[in-house]
Amino acid sequence: YGLIIAGQTKPILEWAQIPAGIYTMGSPISEVDRSKNETQHQVTVSTFLMSKYEITFEQYDMFCIATGRKKPGDEGWGRGKRPVINVSWEDATAFADWMGCRLPTEAEWEFAARGRTSTPFNTGNNLTSLQANYDGNNPYNKNAKGEYRKKTLPVGSFVANAYGLFDMHGNVWEWCSDLYGPYSTSPQIDPKGAKSGKTHVRRGGGWNDFARRCRSSYRDNVSPVYSDYSIGIRLVKS
C-alpha cells in the first residue's frame, strides 16, 4: 500500500513505461465529431513513465492525511479503488509534487492514450460501454447504444491499451500540466503547451460524457481552481 518517505507513508504506484516516439497529434479532418482545435501536427515524445491507473481515493487520501488537507467528496459512490474526483488542477499539481512526480503534458497524454493507434479511440473506430465508462446513451458515430452507469467505476475495470494503461477513455477526466492554447502546425519536440493562458487542459472524458468527448484527440480546458465529480488525476515521471 505505501512507502515510508521522510516519515510519511506515500502510496506505491504501478507504472507503465511509454516508449519514445513520433506521432501525429490531433485528428484528421475526416474524423467524425472532430473539433477545430485538433489541428494535426507531428510531435516527438521522449520516453516516460505513466501511472497505469487513475489515482484512487485510497492513494489521494494518504496525501490528505499526511499534509492536513481536506479530503475531497466521493458523491456517495465510495472511495477505495475508485478514481479520486473533485480535485482541481492545483490539487492535482500539489499531489504530483508530494509524490515526486508531475502531471502529463497534453502531448504525452495523447501519445500514451493512443497506444500506437491513429483511430478516434485506442479501441478503434468505436468505443463501447464494455470498453469504457461513459454515457452509453450517446455512442460514437451512430453506433449501438450501451450502458450509462451514472458514476465512476473502480480503476482498471476494463481492458488496458497497448501500453498497459487503463481507463484512458472515460471514467474521469485527467488533468494535464499544459496551459490551453492553439496547436503549432510545425513539428514539435516534447511540447509543453501554451506560454500563457488562464485555463489548463484536461483529457479523456468522464463517466458522464458522450463518446465523442472521450476521443484520443479531444481537448477540453477549465480553470485551475475548478473541480467536479468527473475530473481526476494520472501521474507521470521522466
Rosetta blueprint (number, residue, H / E / L):
1 Y L
2 G E
3 L E
4 I E
5 I E
6 A L
7 G L
8 Q E
9 T E
10 K E
11 P E
12 I L
13 L L
14 E L
15 W E
16 A E
17 Q E
18 I E
19 P L
20 A L
21 G E
22 I E
23 Y E
24 T E
25 M E
26 G L
27 S L
28 P L
29 I L
30 S L
31 E L
32 V L
33 D L
34 R L
35 S L
36 K L
37 N L
38 E L
39 T L
40 Q L
41 H E
42 Q E
43 V E
44 T E
45 V E
46 S L
47 T L
48 F E
49 L E
50 M E
51 S E
52 K L
53 Y L
54 E L
55 I L
56 T E
57 F H
58 E H
59 Q H
60 Y H
61 D H
62 M H
63 F H
64 C H
65 I H
66 A H
67 T H
68 G L
69 R L
70 K L
71 K L
72 P L
73 G L
74 D L
75 E L
76 G L
77 W L
78 G L
79 R L
80 G L
81 K L
82 R L
83 P E
84 V L
85 I L
86 N L
87 V L
88 S L
89 W H
90 E H
91 D H
92 A H
93 T H
94 A H
95 F H
96 A H
97 D H
98 W H
99 M L
100 G L
101 C L
102 R E
103 L L
104 P L
105 T L
106 E H
107 A H
108 E H
109 W H
110 E H
111 F H
112 A H
113 A H
114 R H
115 G L
116 R L
117 T L
118 S L
119 T L
120 P L
121 F E
122 N L
123 T L
124 G E
125 N L
126 N L
127 L L
128 T L
129 S L
130 L L
131 Q L
132 A L
133 N E
134 Y L
135 D L
136 G L
137 N L
138 N L
139 P L
140 Y L
141 N L
142 K L
143 N L
144 A L
145 K L
146 G L
147 E L
148 Y L
149 R L
150 K L
151 K L
152 T L
153 L L
154 P L
155 V L
156 G L
157 S L
158 F L
159 V L
160 A L
161 N L
162 A L
163 Y L
164 G L
165 L L
166 F L
167 D L
168 M L
169 H L
170 G E
171 N L
172 V L
173 W E
174 E E
175 W E
176 C E
177 S E
178 D E
179 L E
180 Y L
181 G L
182 P L
183 Y L
184 S L
185 T L
186 S L
187 P L
188 Q E
189 I E
190 D L
191 P L
192 K L
193 G L
194 A L
195 K L
196 S L
197 G L
198 K L
199 T L
200 H E
201 V E
202 R E
203 R E
204 G L
205 G L
206 G L
207 W L
208 N L
209 D L
210 F L
211 A H
212 R H
213 R H
214 C H
215 R L
216 S L
217 S L
218 Y L
219 R L
220 D E
221 N E
222 V E
223 S L
224 P L
225 V L
226 Y L
227 S L
228 D L
229 Y L
230 S L
231 I E
232 G E
233 I L
234 R L
235 L L
236 V E
237 K E
238 S L
